[in-house]
Amino acid sequence: MEKKSEINGHAGAGSASTERMVERSAQRSCRERLLDFLRKNLLVIMTVSGVLVGVGLGMMVRSMDLTKAQMTYFAFPGEMLLRMLKMIILPLVVCSLVSGAASLDTRSLGKLGGIAVAYFLVTTLIASGIGVALAFIIKPGVGAGALNTNNLGLESVSSNKETADSFLDLARNLFPANLVAAAFRSYATDYKMVAVGNDTNGTTLYQKVPIGTETDGMNILGLVLFAMVFGVALRKLGDEGEELIRFFNAFNEATMVLVSWIMWYIPFGIVFLVGSKIVEMEDVVLLVTSLGKYIFASILGHIIHGGIVLPLIYFGFTRKNPFSFLSGLITPFTTAFATCSSSATLPSMIKCVEENNGVDKRISRFILPIGATVNMDGAAIFQCIAAVFIAQLNNAELNAGQIFTILVTATASSVGAAGIPAGGIITIAIILEAIGLPTNDLSLMLAVDWIVDRTTTVVNVEGDALGAGILHHINQQEMKKQQEQQEGELAEVQVEAVANVQAEEETSPLVTHQTKALGATPEAIESVL
């Protein structure tokens, strides 16, 4: 028989039943914890599962021998995800940069901007160095001279742009002539042959003349610069600019709500993005065996830079665990892996950095759009490896000057690399032109770009996120210093006030004495009278 006890007039269970109740409550609490964990991380779990399901689905559908048209229909849900993410980039970049630049005062904006540019340049230069070092250690192109692109069924990639024109186009795109056109077109130099006269034999002489053309694709670099400068101008206006700043802030918040809705479609879209890539693959075994050392060198470079170098830089600045910071960004990393686009990952990156890692909105919405445009650490690694690979493929010995040219050109040209799939291939052409190597082997890079580009994009967006975390930490430290200075000034003011009061108290007995003496005079007079 169980013992009964009465508590407040009610029959209570004995110790055995109490233990059961404790066990049940413990089970409930475990269940609640599990439900809370699933509720908080549901999107992450679904996104990662989407990649795995996409791989399985792609392998299944691959055996069905679909036609090109059927492959297009199969890839349609993934295409819709990319279209939605690209749709949101323009309002997100412009509004977030305008509101971010307007919310920071000019001094802090200049300081944070300077730190950000230094961080981007240094990390990209380190990435380029890692790429060149790995290429010389692993030597992916040595012994691969027998590679015949025709056997691999590759298309040739034509690239005849001069290196100087590539950098001039970068400067031109910083200042778009038409802001509306910049939303969907970029400036690009093309060439035409112009007759300039005849030689002594009567043969017509032609000269290659650069002409300006427009190419499809958002000029995000020009929009970023305009939005930053426009935000600073609104800040300078003071009260007159407040209404427009509030408009951009509201537009930005509404855009983030749209991003949160799109993010729930990401897991479904990723299934078909990854699956369609697997279905479209040609002879993967031949490609991987032929270019295996190049793929290995590129991915190893990304692992070293993304897993060791960037976390060490973050730890050096903040003294915090970088991997706990990165654990809150699994969804954008998975999106980067699936979409191969830094720009398409930007919406989910901003949302996760703010909500999961507590980065100040003013910092994240200012620095992440810039980082998605100019910070391409992963691209710098594979571009340097590709340049050295092609040199080794053509049995060309690179001297110190050419190696230095590769480092500098890869660092500088990665700024203008488009944040889109296969955007870095054009940049490799610039590097090859700079060191005088043929560009006809670029088709080899394009053949395996869909493999390498996934880890490239993950490292690109990781560098942006850690940069935002570092700037947030520096900004917090500056705010603490300012608060301490203000508190110190207030303490000095209080000490001075106390000293003045004490001084008055020290002189008050004399004043009182004098008053008493003066007050006593009439009494004395009266007494005399």
VOMAR-398323 format. One record per residue (C-alpha): residue number from 1; residue in one letter; x, y, z. Coordinates in nm, 2 decimals, decimal comma, padded with zeros to 4 digits. Example, Ala and Ser with C-alpha at 12.3 -4.5 7.8 and 13.67 -1.06 7.14 Angstrom:
! residues 2
<1 'A' <01,23 -00,45 00,78>>
<2 'S' <01,37 -00,11 00,71>>
***
This chain:
! residues 529
<1 'M' <00,00 00,00 00,00>>
<2 'E' <00,12 00,35 -00,09>>
<3 'K' <00,14 00,59 00,20>>
<4 'K' <-00,09 00,89 00,16>>
<5 'S' <00,00 01,23 00,30>>
<6 'E' <-00,22 01,53 00,33>>
<7 'I' <-00,09 01,87 00,21>>
<8 'N' <-00,32 02,17 00,26>>
<9 'G' <-00,62 01,93 00,31>>
<10 'H' <-00,56 01,74 -00,02>>
<11 'A' <-00,45 01,38 -00,04>>
<12 'G' <-00,10 01,36 -00,18>>
<13 'A' <00,09 01,06 -00,32>>
<14 'G' <00,37 00,89 -00,13>>
<15 'S' <00,74 00,91 -00,22>>
<16 'A' <00,72 00,65 -00,50>>
<17 'S' <00,46 00,85 -00,69>>
<18 'T' <00,66 01,17 -00,63>>
<19 'E' <00,96 01,01 -00,80>>
<20 'R' <00,74 00,92 -01,09>>
<21 'M' <00,61 01,27 -01,11>>
<22 'V' <00,97 01,40 -01,11>>
<23 'E' <01,07 01,15 -01,38>>
<24 'R' <00,77 01,26 -01,59>>
<25 'S' <00,85 01,63 -01,55>>
<26 'A' <01,21 01,55 -01,65>>
<27 'Q' <01,09 01,36 -01,95>>
<28 'R' <00,86 01,66 -02,04>>
<29 'S' <01,15 01,90 -01,99>>
<30 'C' <01,37 01,69 -02,23>>
<31 'R' <01,08 01,67 -02,48>>
<32 'E' <01,03 02,05 -02,45>>
<33 'R' <01,40 02,11 -02,50>>
<34 'L' <01,40 01,89 -02,80>>
<35 'L' <01,10 02,07 -02,94>>
<36 'D' <01,26 02,40 -02,87>>
<37 'F' <01,58 02,29 -03,05>>
<38 'L' <01,38 02,17 -03,35>>
<39 'R' <01,17 02,48 -03,35>>
<40 'K' <01,48 02,71 -03,35>>
<41 'N' <01,68 02,50 -03,59>>
<42 'L' <01,41 02,37 -03,82>>
<43 'L' <01,52 02,58 -04,12>>
<44 'V' <01,88 02,47 -04,08>>
<45 'I' <01,79 02,10 -04,05>>
<46 'M' <01,56 02,13 -04,36>>
<47 'T' <01,82 02,32 -04,56>>
<48 'V' <02,10 02,06 -04,49>>
<49 'S' <01,85 01,78 -04,56>>
<50 'G' <01,76 01,95 -04,89>>
<51 'V' <02,12 01,91 -05,01>>
<52 'L' <02,13 01,54 -04,91>>
<53 'V' <01,79 01,47 -05,07>>
<54 'G' <01,90 01,66 -05,38>>
<55 'V' <02,21 01,44 -05,42>>
<56 'G' <02,00 01,12 -05,38>>
<57 'L' <01,73 01,25 -05,61>>
<58 'G' <01,99 01,35 -05,87>>
<59 'M' <02,15 01,01 -05,87>>
<60 'M' <01,81 00,85 -05,91>>
<61 'V' <01,70 01,07 -06,20>>
<62 'R' <02,04 01,05 -06,36>>
<63 'S' <01,98 00,69 -06,45>>
<64 'M' <01,66 00,78 -06,64>>
<65 'D' <01,85 00,94 -06,93>>
<66 'L' <01,64 01,26 -06,95>>
<67 'T' <01,63 01,48 -07,26>>
<68 'K' <01,76 01,84 -07,24>>
<69 'A' <01,40 01,97 -07,22>>
<70 'Q' <01,32 01,73 -06,94>>
<71 'M' <01,63 01,84 -06,75>>
<72 'T' <01,51 02,20 -06,78>>
<73 'Y' <01,17 02,11 -06,63>>
<74 'F' <01,34 01,91 -06,35>>
<75 'A' <01,56 02,21 -06,26>>
<76 'F' <01,26 02,46 -06,26>>
<77 'P' <01,20 02,47 -05,88>>
<78 'G' <01,57 02,54 -05,83>>
<79 'E' <01,56 02,81 -06,09>>
<80 'M' <01,27 02,98 -05,91>>
<81 'L' <01,48 02,99 -05,59>>
<82 'L' <01,76 03,17 -05,77>>
<83 'R' <01,52 03,41 -05,94>>
<84 'M' <01,36 03,50 -05,60>>
<85 'L' <01,70 03,55 -05,44>>
<86 'K' <01,83 03,76 -05,72>>
<87 'M' <01,50 03,96 -05,73>>
<88 'I' <01,56 04,07 -05,37>>
<89 'I' <01,93 04,17 -05,41>>
<90 'L' <01,88 04,52 -05,57>>
<91 'P' <01,64 04,66 -05,30>>
<92 'L' <01,84 04,49 -05,02>>
<93 'V' <02,18 04,62 -05,13>>
<94 'V' <02,06 04,98 -05,20>>
<95 'C' <01,84 05,02 -04,90>>
<96 'S' <02,06 04,85 -04,65>>
<97 'L' <02,37 05,05 -04,76>>
<98 'V' <02,18 05,38 -04,76>>
<99 'S' <02,03 05,32 -04,42>>
<100 'G' <02,36 05,18 -04,29>>
<101 'A' <02,57 05,47 -04,41>>
<102 'A' <02,31 05,73 -04,29>>
<103 'S' <02,29 05,57 -03,94>>
<104 'L' <02,67 05,59 -03,88>>
<105 'D' <02,83 05,93 -03,82>>
<106 'T' <03,10 06,03 -04,07>>
<107 'R' <03,40 05,96 -03,84>>
<108 'S' <03,29 05,61 -03,74>>
<109 'L' <03,18 05,54 -04,10>>
<110 'G' <03,53 05,64 -04,22>>
<111 'K' <03,70 05,43 -03,95>>
<112 'L' <03,49 05,12 -04,00>>
<113 'G' <03,51 05,15 -04,38>>
<114 'G' <03,89 05,18 -04,36>>
<115 'I' <03,91 04,87 -04,13>>
<116 'A' <03,68 04,68 -04,36>>
<117 'V' <03,88 04,76 -04,67>>
<118 'A' <04,20 04,67 -04,50>>
<119 'Y' <04,05 04,34 -04,38>>
<120 'F' <03,92 04,25 -04,72>>
<121 'L' <04,25 04,33 -04,89>>
<122 'V' <04,47 04,15 -04,64>>
<123 'T' <04,25 03,83 -04,63>>
<124 'T' <04,23 03,82 -05,01>>
<125 'L' <04,61 03,86 -05,04>>
<126 'I' <04,66 03,58 -04,78>>
<127 'A' <04,42 03,37 -04,98>>
<128 'S' <04,61 03,44 -05,30>>
<129 'G' <04,93 03,34 -05,13>>
<130 'I' <04,78 03,01 -05,01>>
<131 'G' <04,66 02,94 -05,36>>
<132 'V' <05,00 03,00 -05,52>>
<133 'A' <05,18 02,80 -05,25>>
<134 'L' <04,95 02,50 -05,28>>
<135 'A' <04,98 02,51 -05,66>>
<136 'F' <05,36 02,48 -05,64>>
<137 'I' <05,35 02,21 -05,37>>
<138 'I' <05,08 01,99 -05,53>>
<139 'K' <05,18 02,07 -05,89>>
<140 'P' <04,84 01,99 -06,05>>
<141 'G' <04,95 02,07 -06,40>>
<142 'V' <05,27 01,87 -06,40>>
<143 'G' <05,23 01,56 -06,61>>
<144 'A' <04,89 01,67 -06,73>>
<145 'G' <05,01 01,81 -07,06>>
<146 'A' <04,84 01,52 -07,25>>
<147 'L' <04,50 01,66 -07,15>>
<148 'N' <04,30 01,72 -07,46>>
<149 'T' <04,00 01,93 -07,42>>
<150 'N' <03,83 01,78 -07,72>>
<151 'N' <03,84 01,43 -07,56>>
<152 'L' <03,66 01,58 -07,25>>
<153 'G' <03,39 01,73 -07,47>>
<154 'L' <03,45 02,09 -07,36>>
<155 'E' <03,36 02,41 -07,54>>
<156 'S' <03,63 02,67 -07,59>>
<157 'V' <03,61 02,99 -07,39>>
<158 'S' <03,70 03,30 -07,58>>
<159 'S' <03,86 03,59 -07,39>>
<160 'N' <04,05 03,86 -07,58>>
<161 'K' <04,02 04,15 -07,33>>
<162 'E' <04,33 04,34 -07,25>>
<163 'T' <04,44 04,35 -06,88>>
<164 'A' <04,44 04,73 -06,88>>
<165 'D' <04,09 04,75 -07,02>>
<166 'S' <03,97 04,50 -06,75>>
<167 'F' <04,09 04,74 -06,47>>
<168 'L' <03,96 05,04 -06,66>>
<169 'D' <03,61 04,87 -06,68>>
<170 'L' <03,63 04,82 -06,31>>
<171 'A' <03,68 05,19 -06,25>>
<172 'R' <03,40 05,28 -06,51>>
<173 'N' <03,16 05,05 -06,34>>
<174 'L' <03,22 05,22 -06,00>>
<175 'F' <03,06 05,53 -06,16>>
<176 'P' <02,77 05,42 -06,38>>
<177 'A' <02,65 05,68 -06,63>>
<178 'N' <02,29 05,56 -06,58>>
<179 'L' <02,17 05,44 -06,24>>
<180 'V' <01,86 05,28 -06,38>>
<181 'A' <02,06 05,09 -06,64>>
<182 'A' <02,31 04,98 -06,37>>
<183 'A' <02,03 04,78 -06,21>>
<184 'F' <02,05 04,53 -06,50>>
<185 'R' <02,36 04,62 -06,72>>
<186 'S' <02,73 04,66 -06,67>>
<187 'Y' <02,99 04,84 -06,88>>
<188 'A' <03,23 04,61 -07,08>>
<189 'T' <03,50 04,69 -07,33>>
<190 'D' <03,49 04,53 -07,67>>
<191 'Y' <03,71 04,57 -07,97>>
<192 'K' <03,67 04,64 -08,34>>
<193 'M' <03,93 04,65 -08,62>>
<194 'V' <03,96 04,99 -08,78>>
<195 'A' <04,15 05,06 -09,11>>
<196 'V' <04,43 05,31 -09,04>>
<197 'G' <04,60 05,32 -09,38>>
<198 'N' <04,81 05,11 -09,62>>
<199 'D' <05,16 04,98 -09,60>>
<200 'T' <05,42 05,01 -09,88>>
<201 'N' <05,28 04,70 -10,05>>
<202 'G' <04,93 04,85 -10,06>>
<203 'T' <04,79 04,62 -09,79>>
<204 'T' <04,53 04,78 -09,57>>
<205 'L' <04,65 04,81 -09,21>>
<206 'Y' <04,40 04,76 -08,93>>
<207 'Q' <04,42 04,86 -08,56>>
<208 'K' <04,23 04,71 -08,27>>
<209 'V' <04,03 04,99 -08,11>>
<210 'P' <03,85 04,95 -07,78>>
<211 'I' <03,48 05,04 -07,78>>
<212 'G' <03,23 05,06 -07,49>>
<213 'T' <02,95 04,81 -07,48>>
<214 'E' <02,68 04,70 -07,23>>
<215 'T' <02,65 04,35 -07,10>>
<216 'D' <02,36 04,19 -06,91>>
<217 'G' <02,41 04,17 -06,54>>
<218 'M' <02,36 04,40 -06,25>>
<219 'N' <02,64 04,66 -06,20>>
<220 'I' <02,64 04,60 -05,82>>
<221 'L' <02,98 04,77 -05,77>>
<222 'G' <02,84 05,10 -05,90>>
<223 'L' <02,52 05,07 -05,70>>
<224 'V' <02,71 04,99 -05,38>>
<225 'L' <02,93 05,31 -05,42>>
<226 'F' <02,63 05,53 -05,50>>
<227 'A' <02,42 05,40 -05,21>>
<228 'M' <02,71 05,46 -04,96>>
<229 'V' <02,77 05,81 -05,08>>
<230 'F' <02,40 05,89 -05,09>>
<231 'G' <02,36 05,76 -04,73>>
<232 'V' <02,64 05,99 -04,62>>
<233 'A' <02,48 06,29 -04,81>>
<234 'L' <02,15 06,22 -04,63>>
<235 'R' <02,33 06,22 -04,30>>
<236 'K' <02,48 06,56 -04,38>>
<237 'L' <02,14 06,71 -04,46>>
<238 'G' <02,04 06,67 -04,09>>
<239 'D' <01,67 06,72 -04,02>>
<240 'E' <01,59 06,76 -04,39>>
<241 'G' <01,72 06,41 -04,47>>
<242 'E' <01,54 06,23 -04,18>>
<243 'E' <01,23 06,16 -04,37>>
<244 'L' <01,41 06,00 -04,66>>
<245 'I' <01,63 05,80 -04,41>>
<246 'R' <01,32 05,67 -04,24>>
<247 'F' <01,18 05,57 -04,58>>
<248 'F' <01,49 05,37 -04,66>>
<249 'N' <01,49 05,21 -04,31>>
<250 'A' <01,13 05,11 -04,36>>
<251 'F' <01,20 04,98 -04,71>>
<252 'N' <01,49 04,78 -04,57>>
<253 'E' <01,28 04,62 -04,29>>
<254 'A' <01,01 04,53 -04,54>>
<255 'T' <01,27 04,37 -04,76>>
<256 'M' <01,40 04,16 -04,46>>
<257 'V' <01,04 04,04 -04,41>>
<258 'L' <01,03 03,92 -04,77>>
<259 'V' <01,37 03,75 -04,71>>
<260 'S' <01,23 03,56 -04,41>>
<261 'W' <00,95 03,43 -04,63>>
<262 'I' <01,18 03,33 -04,92>>
<263 'M' <01,41 03,15 -04,67>>
<264 'W' <01,13 02,89 -04,61>>
<265 'Y' <01,14 02,81 -04,98>>
<266 'I' <01,52 02,76 -04,98>>
<267 'P' <01,52 02,39 -04,86>>
<268 'F' <01,27 02,29 -05,14>>
<269 'G' <01,46 02,49 -05,41>>
<270 'I' <01,80 02,35 -05,30>>
<271 'V' <01,68 01,99 -05,36>>
<272 'F' <01,63 02,06 -05,73>>
<273 'L' <01,93 02,30 -05,76>>
<274 'V' <02,17 02,02 -05,64>>
<275 'G' <01,97 01,74 -05,81>>
<276 'S' <01,97 01,92 -06,15>>
<277 'K' <02,35 01,97 -06,14>>
<278 'I' <02,41 01,60 -06,08>>
<279 'V' <02,17 01,51 -06,36>>
<280 'E' <02,35 01,75 -06,60>>
<281 'M' <02,69 01,61 -06,53>>
<282 'E' <02,87 01,46 -06,83>>
<283 'D' <03,15 01,21 -06,77>>
<284 'V' <03,24 01,30 -06,42>>
<285 'V' <03,49 01,02 -06,37>>
<286 'L' <03,70 01,13 -06,67>>
<287 'L' <03,69 01,49 -06,55>>
<288 'V' <03,78 01,41 -06,19>>
<289 'T' <04,06 01,17 -06,28>>
<290 'S' <04,20 01,42 -06,54>>
<291 'L' <04,17 01,73 -06,32>>
<292 'G' <04,17 01,56 -05,98>>
<293 'K' <04,48 01,73 -05,85>>
<294 'Y' <04,35 02,07 -05,95>>
<295 'I' <04,02 02,01 -05,77>>
<296 'F' <04,20 01,87 -05,47>>
<297 'A' <04,44 02,17 -05,45>>
<298 'S' <04,15 02,42 -05,48>>
<299 'I' <03,93 02,25 -05,22>>
<300 'L' <04,23 02,21 -04,98>>
<301 'G' <04,31 02,58 -05,02>>
<302 'H' <03,95 02,66 -04,93>>
<303 'I' <03,96 02,43 -04,62>>
<304 'I' <04,29 02,59 -04,50>>
<305 'H' <04,17 02,95 -04,55>>
<306 'G' <03,81 02,90 -04,43>>
<307 'G' <03,88 02,65 -04,15>>
<308 'I' <04,21 02,79 -04,01>>
<309 'V' <04,31 03,13 -04,14>>
<310 'L' <03,98 03,32 -04,12>>
<311 'P' <03,88 03,18 -03,77>>
<312 'L' <04,23 03,27 -03,64>>
<313 'I' <04,20 03,63 -03,77>>
<314 'Y' <03,85 03,65 -03,60>>
<315 'F' <03,99 03,51 -03,27>>
<316 'G' <04,29 03,74 -03,29>>
<317 'F' <04,06 04,05 -03,30>>
<318 'T' <03,77 03,94 -03,07>>
<319 'R' <03,92 03,66 -02,84>>
<320 'K' <03,59 03,47 -02,90>>
<321 'N' <03,53 03,12 -03,04>>
<322 'P' <03,49 03,17 -03,42>>
<323 'F' <03,32 02,83 -03,46>>
<324 'S' <03,03 02,92 -03,22>>
<325 'F' <02,99 03,23 -03,44>>
<326 'L' <02,99 03,03 -03,76>>
<327 'S' <02,75 02,77 -03,62>>
<328 'G' <02,47 03,03 -03,64>>
<329 'L' <02,53 03,06 -04,02>>
<330 'I' <02,47 02,71 -04,14>>
<331 'T' <02,17 02,81 -04,35>>
<332 'P' <02,35 03,08 -04,56>>
<333 'F' <02,65 02,85 -04,60>>
<334 'T' <02,42 02,58 -04,73>>
<335 'T' <02,26 02,83 -04,96>>
<336 'A' <02,60 02,94 -05,08>>
<337 'F' <02,70 02,57 -05,15>>
<338 'A' <02,38 02,51 -05,35>>
<339 'T' <02,35 02,84 -05,54>>
<340 'C' <02,73 02,92 -05,60>>
<341 'S' <02,64 03,29 -05,57>>
<342 'S' <02,76 03,53 -05,30>>
<343 'S' <02,50 03,78 -05,40>>
<344 'A' <02,22 03,53 -05,38>>
<345 'T' <02,34 03,43 -05,03>>
<346 'L' <02,34 03,79 -04,91>>
<347 'P' <01,97 03,80 -04,79>>
<348 'S' <01,99 03,50 -04,57>>
<349 'M' <02,34 03,60 -04,45>>
<350 'I' <02,22 03,94 -04,33>>
<351 'K' <01,92 03,78 -04,15>>
<352 'C' <02,12 03,51 -03,97>>
<353 'V' <02,41 03,73 -03,87>>
<354 'E' <02,17 03,97 -03,70>>
<355 'E' <01,93 03,72 -03,54>>
<356 'N' <02,17 03,43 -03,45>>
<357 'N' <02,49 03,62 -03,38>>
<358 'G' <02,35 03,96 -03,25>>
<359 'V' <02,56 04,17 -03,49>>
<360 'D' <02,44 04,53 -03,49>>
<361 'K' <02,21 04,61 -03,79>>
<362 'R' <02,40 04,92 -03,88>>
<363 'I' <02,72 04,71 -03,91>>
<364 'S' <02,58 04,41 -04,09>>
<365 'R' <02,37 04,61 -04,34>>
<366 'F' <02,66 04,83 -04,42>>
<367 'I' <02,94 04,58 -04,45>>
<368 'L' <02,78 04,26 -04,58>>
<369 'P' <02,66 04,41 -04,92>>
<370 'I' <03,01 04,55 -04,97>>
<371 'G' <03,17 04,22 -04,88>>
<372 'A' <02,95 04,03 -05,12>>
<373 'T' <03,08 04,26 -05,40>>
<374 'V' <03,45 04,31 -05,32>>
<375 'N' <03,56 04,03 -05,08>>
<376 'M' <03,63 03,71 -05,28>>
<377 'D' <03,88 03,51 -05,08>>
<378 'G' <03,77 03,17 -05,21>>
<379 'A' <03,78 03,30 -05,57>>
<380 'A' <04,13 03,44 -05,52>>
<381 'I' <04,25 03,09 -05,41>>
<382 'F' <04,11 02,89 -05,71>>
<383 'Q' <04,21 03,17 -05,96>>
<384 'C' <04,58 03,16 -05,84>>
<385 'I' <04,58 02,78 -05,85>>
<386 'A' <04,42 02,78 -06,20>>
<387 'A' <04,68 03,03 -06,33>>
<388 'V' <04,97 02,82 -06,20>>
<389 'F' <04,80 02,50 -06,32>>
<390 'I' <04,77 02,64 -06,68>>
<391 'A' <05,14 02,75 -06,66>>
<392 'Q' <05,24 02,40 -06,56>>
<393 'L' <05,01 02,25 -06,83>>
<394 'N' <05,20 02,46 -07,09>>
<395 'N' <05,54 02,38 -06,94>>
<396 'A' <05,60 02,75 -06,87>>
<397 'E' <05,84 02,83 -06,59>>
<398 'L' <05,71 03,12 -06,38>>
<399 'N' <05,96 03,37 -06,25>>
<400 'A' <05,93 03,58 -05,93>>
<401 'G' <05,79 03,88 -06,12>>
<402 'Q' <05,51 03,67 -06,27>>
<403 'I' <05,43 03,51 -05,94>>
<404 'F' <05,40 03,86 -05,78>>
<405 'T' <05,18 03,96 -06,08>>
<406 'I' <04,95 03,66 -06,01>>
<407 'L' <04,92 03,76 -05,64>>
<408 'V' <04,85 04,13 -05,71>>
<409 'T' <04,62 04,07 -06,01>>
<410 'A' <04,42 03,80 -05,84>>
<411 'T' <04,37 04,03 -05,53>>
<412 'A' <04,28 04,33 -05,73>>
<413 'S' <04,06 04,17 -05,99>>
<414 'S' <03,86 03,97 -05,74>>
<415 'V' <03,71 04,30 -05,63>>
<416 'G' <03,53 04,32 -05,97>>
<417 'A' <03,45 03,95 -06,00>>
<418 'A' <03,07 03,91 -06,04>>
<419 'G' <02,91 03,74 -05,74>>
<420 'I' <02,74 03,48 -05,97>>
<421 'P' <02,81 03,12 -06,07>>
<422 'A' <03,13 03,09 -06,28>>
<423 'G' <03,20 03,46 -06,23>>
<424 'G' <03,57 03,39 -06,15>>
<425 'I' <03,65 03,23 -06,49>>
<426 'I' <03,67 03,57 -06,66>>
<427 'T' <03,90 03,69 -06,38>>
<428 'I' <04,14 03,40 -06,45>>
<429 'A' <04,16 03,53 -06,81>>
<430 'I' <04,28 03,87 -06,68>>
<431 'I' <04,55 03,69 -06,47>>
<432 'L' <04,66 03,48 -06,77>>
<433 'E' <04,68 03,79 -06,99>>
<434 'A' <04,88 03,97 -06,73>>
<435 'I' <05,15 03,70 -06,72>>
<436 'G' <05,14 03,63 -07,09>>
<437 'L' <04,99 03,28 -07,09>>
<438 'P' <04,73 03,15 -07,34>>
<439 'T' <04,36 03,15 -07,24>>
<440 'N' <04,25 02,86 -07,46>>
<441 'D' <04,28 02,62 -07,16>>
<442 'L' <04,02 02,80 -06,96>>
<443 'S' <03,76 02,55 -07,08>>
<444 'L' <03,92 02,30 -06,84>>
<445 'M' <03,85 02,53 -06,55>>
<446 'L' <03,49 02,58 -06,67>>
<447 'A' <03,45 02,20 -06,69>>
<448 'V' <03,50 02,15 -06,31>>
<449 'D' <03,39 02,50 -06,20>>
<450 'W' <03,06 02,36 -06,08>>
<451 'I' <03,25 02,15 -05,82>>
<452 'V' <03,51 02,41 -05,71>>
<453 'D' <03,27 02,70 -05,72>>
<454 'R' <03,07 02,55 -05,43>>
<455 'T' <03,35 02,57 -05,17>>
<456 'T' <03,46 02,89 -05,33>>
<457 'T' <03,13 03,06 -05,25>>
<458 'V' <03,12 02,92 -04,90>>
<459 'V' <03,46 03,07 -04,82>>
<460 'N' <03,36 03,40 -04,98>>
<461 'V' <03,06 03,44 -04,76>>
<462 'E' <03,24 03,31 -04,45>>
<463 'G' <03,50 03,59 -04,49>>
<464 'D' <03,21 03,85 -04,52>>
<465 'A' <03,04 03,72 -04,20>>
<466 'L' <03,36 03,71 -03,99>>
<467 'G' <03,44 04,06 -04,11>>
<468 'A' <03,10 04,18 -03,99>>
<469 'G' <03,17 04,00 -03,66>>
<470 'I' <03,51 04,17 -03,62>>
<471 'L' <03,37 04,52 -03,71>>
<472 'H' <03,08 04,46 -03,46>>
<473 'H' <03,34 04,38 -03,19>>
<474 'I' <03,55 04,68 -03,27>>
<475 'N' <03,25 04,91 -03,27>>
<476 'Q' <03,14 04,78 -02,93>>
<477 'Q' <03,49 04,84 -02,79>>
<478 'E' <03,48 05,20 -02,92>>
<479 'M' <03,14 05,25 -02,77>>
<480 'K' <03,26 05,12 -02,43>>
<481 'K' <03,56 05,35 -02,44>>
<482 'Q' <03,34 05,65 -02,52>>
<483 'Q' <03,11 05,56 -02,23>>
<484 'E' <03,41 05,53 -01,99>>
<485 'Q' <03,54 05,87 -02,11>>
<486 'Q' <03,19 06,02 -02,06>>
<487 'E' <03,16 05,87 -01,71>>
<488 'G' <03,52 05,99 -01,63>>
<489 'E' <03,42 06,35 -01,74>>
<490 'L' <03,10 06,33 -01,54>>
<491 'A' <03,30 06,21 -01,23>>
<492 'E' <03,54 06,51 -01,28>>
<493 'V' <03,25 06,75 -01,30>>
<494 'Q' <03,10 06,60 -00,98>>
<495 'V' <03,43 06,63 -00,80>>
<496 'E' <03,46 06,99 -00,90>>
<497 'A' <03,10 07,06 -00,78>>
<498 'V' <03,18 06,89 -00,44>>
<499 'A' <03,49 07,10 -00,40>>
<500 'N' <03,30 07,42 -00,47>>
<501 'V' <03,04 07,32 -00,21>>
<502 'Q' <03,31 07,25 00,05>>
<503 'A' <03,47 07,58 -00,03>>
<504 'E' <03,14 07,76 00,03>>
<505 'E' <03,10 07,57 00,36>>
<506 'E' <03,45 07,67 00,46>>
<507 'T' <03,38 08,04 00,41>>
<508 'S' <03,03 08,02 00,55>>
<509 'P' <03,13 08,04 00,92>>
<510 'L' <03,30 08,37 00,85>>
<511 'V' <02,99 08,49 00,66>>
<512 'T' <02,77 08,38 00,95>>
<513 'H' <03,00 08,54 01,20>>
<514 'Q' <02,99 08,86 01,01>>
<515 'T' <02,61 08,84 00,98>>
<516 'K' <02,58 08,77 01,35>>
<517 'A' <02,81 09,06 01,43>>
<518 'L' <02,61 09,29 01,20>>
<519 'G' <02,29 09,16 01,36>>
<520 'A' <02,43 09,23 01,71>>
<521 'T' <02,51 09,59 01,63>>
<522 'P' <02,14 09,72 01,65>>
<523 'E' <02,11 09,54 01,98>>
<524 'A' <02,42 09,71 02,11>>
<525 'I' <02,29 10,04 01,98>>
<526 'E' <01,96 09,98 02,14>>
<527 'S' <02,13 09,89 02,47>>
<528 'V' <02,34 10,21 02,45>>
<529 'L' <02,04 10,41 02,37>>
***
